[in-house]
Amino acid sequence: YLLAVNLAWRLVWAFIGSPFARWRALLPGMQRTGPSMGAYLGAMSSPDAPRYLGHNPIARLMVTALLLVLTLQALSGLVLAGTDIYYPPLGPWITGWIAAPGIDPATLVPYVQTGIDPDAWKEMRAFRSPVVAAHGWGFYVLLVLVLIHIAGVLYTEIREGGAIVSAMFTGRKLLDRRPVDLDDPRPR
């Protein structure tokens, strides 16, 4: 639930936050991302690499991937909370689905088979099975993305000299030259 609430807040913040926190600055723009990605990759190890106040072209792809996988994790986690321990938002619907005829769904206890229709239980478990697989694989994908993200932040921090990690605390990047996205945070 904490992940879902935090993710929901981040998605809302993409509508109301600072210009560099909004959707147009986060998501890769298809017309401009290809050329800017090539230019950024070509100059990445150069001392003349462009600086960004917001996310650079690679970071935009990472943010998109992280948001997609975190959304998968949050949604599949909510489904599993409903199917396994009957928690909201899907728990009441699940208990109504699997309760045996004449049994009040609110009386069902997680992990106890008393009062459960065996056929409905099998159907629910079949419904749950791909969600479990997606949630499990999502965890491993998220783990890899987090490691790549940390490596990218460290690489950029070392290359730019204190621009990214300090900005997480102060809200300001310390750049040694004019950022390319100062006037327009859309992908370049």
C-alpha positions in Angstrom: 0.0 0.0 0.0 2.9 2.3 0.8 4.3 1.8 -2.7 1.0 2.4 -4.3 0.4 5.6 -2.4 3.9 6.8 -3.1 3.7 6.0 -6.7 0.3 7.7 -7.0 1.7 10.8 -5.4 4.6 10.8 -7.9 2.2 10.4 -10.8 0.1 13.3 -9.5 3.3 15.3 -9.0 4.1 14.9 -12.7 1.0 17.1 -13.3 1.6 19.8 -10.6 5.3 19.7 -9.8 8.2 21.8 -11.1 8.8 22.0 -14.8 11.5 19.3 -14.6 9.2 16.9 -12.6 6.3 17.1 -15.1 5.5 14.5 -17.7 6.8 16.5 -20.7 10.3 16.6 -19.0 10.2 13.0 -17.8 8.9 10.9 -20.7 10.9 10.5 -23.8 9.5 12.5 -26.7 9.6 10.3 -29.8 10.5 13.0 -32.3 13.3 14.4 -30.2 14.6 11.5 -28.2 16.4 9.6 -31.0 18.7 12.3 -32.1 19.3 13.6 -28.5 20.0 10.0 -27.3 22.6 9.6 -30.0 24.2 12.9 -29.3 24.3 12.3 -25.6 25.7 8.8 -25.9 28.4 10.1 -28.3 29.4 12.9 -25.9 28.8 11.0 -22.6 32.5 10.3 -21.8 33.7 13.6 -23.2 34.5 16.5 -20.9 32.2 18.6 -23.1 29.2 16.4 -22.5 26.0 18.4 -22.3 24.5 19.1 -18.8 20.9 18.9 -17.9 18.9 20.6 -15.2 16.3 17.8 -15.6 16.8 14.3 -16.7 19.2 13.5 -19.5 18.0 11.4 -22.4 19.1 8.1 -20.8 17.6 9.1 -17.5 14.2 9.7 -19.3 14.2 6.2 -20.5 15.1 4.9 -17.1 12.3 7.0 -15.4 9.8 5.6 -17.9 11.0 2.0 -17.3 10.9 2.5 -13.5 7.4 4.0 -13.6 6.1 1.2 -15.7 7.6 -1.5 -13.6 6.6 0.2 -10.3 3.0 0.5 -11.7 3.0 -3.2 -12.5 4.3 -4.0 -9.0 1.7 -1.8 -7.3 -1.2 -3.1 -9.3 -0.2 -6.8 -9.1 0.5 -6.3 -5.4 -3.0 -4.9 -4.8 -4.5 -7.9 -6.7 -2.4 -10.3 -4.6 -3.5 -8.6 -1.4 -7.1 -9.1 -2.4 -6.6 -12.8 -3.4 -4.4 -13.9 -0.6 -5.5 -11.9 2.5 -8.7 -10.4 1.2 -7.5 -6.8 1.7 -9.1 -3.9 -0.2 -9.6 -2.8 -2.9 -10.2 -6.3 -4.4 -10.7 -8.3 -1.2 -14.4 -7.9 -0.8 -14.9 -8.8 -4.5 -12.7 -11.9 -4.1 -14.5 -13.1 -1.0 -17.8 -12.6 -2.7 -16.5 -14.7 -5.6 -15.1 -17.6 -3.5 -17.6 -17.8 -0.7 -19.7 -21.0 -0.6 -23.5 -20.5 -1.1 -25.1 -19.3 2.1 -21.7 -18.1 3.6 -21.3 -14.4 4.4 -18.1 -13.4 2.4 -17.1 -11.1 5.3 -16.6 -14.2 7.6 -13.9 -15.8 5.4 -10.5 -15.9 7.0 -7.3 -15.8 4.9 -5.6 -19.2 4.4 -8.5 -21.0 5.9 -10.6 -23.2 3.5 -13.8 -23.2 5.7 -16.7 -21.6 3.9 -15.0 -21.5 0.5 -16.6 -22.9 -2.7 -13.9 -25.3 -4.1 -14.7 -24.6 -7.7 -14.7 -20.8 -7.2 -11.4 -21.2 -5.3 -9.8 -23.0 -8.3 -11.1 -20.3 -10.6 -9.7 -17.5 -8.4 -6.3 -19.3 -8.2 -6.2 -19.6 -12.0 -7.0 -15.8 -12.2 -4.2 -15.2 -9.6 -1.6 -17.3 -11.2 -0.4 -14.9 -14.0 -0.5 -12.0 -11.5 1.9 -13.9 -9.2 4.2 -14.6 -12.2 4.1 -10.9 -13.3 4.7 -9.7 -9.7 7.6 -12.1 -9.3 9.3 -11.2 -12.6 8.5 -7.5 -12.0 10.6 -7.8 -8.8 13.6 -9.1 -10.7 13.3 -6.5 -13.5 12.9 -3.8 -10.8 16.1 -5.0 -9.1 18.1 -4.8 -12.3 16.7 -1.4 -13.2 17.5 -0.1 -9.7 21.1 -1.3 -10.0 21.5 0.2 -13.5 19.9 3.4 -12.2 22.3 3.7 -9.2 25.3 3.0 -11.6 24.1 5.7 -13.9 23.6 8.2 -11.1 27.1 7.4 -9.8 28.7 7.7 -13.2 27.0 11.0 -13.9 27.8 12.3 -10.4 31.5 11.6 -10.8 31.5 13.0 -14.3 29.6 16.2 -13.5 31.1 16.7 -10.1 28.3 16.9 -7.6 25.3 17.6 -9.7 22.8 14.8 -9.1 23.1 13.4 -5.6 23.3 16.9 -4.1 20.2 17.9 -6.1 18.2 15.1 -4.4 18.7 16.9 -1.1 18.9 20.6 -2.1 16.6 20.6 -5.2 19.4 22.4 -7.1 22.0 21.1 -9.4 25.5 22.5 -9.4 26.5 22.7 -13.0 29.7 23.8 -14.5 28.1 25.1 -17.7 24.7 26.2 -19.1 22.3 23.2 -19.2 20.8 22.4 -22.6 17.3 22.1 -21.1 17.3 25.4 -19.2 14.7 27.1 -21.4 12.7 24.0 -22.5 12.7 20.8 -20.3 11.3 18.7 -23.1 13.6 15.9 -24.5 16.3 17.1 -26.7 
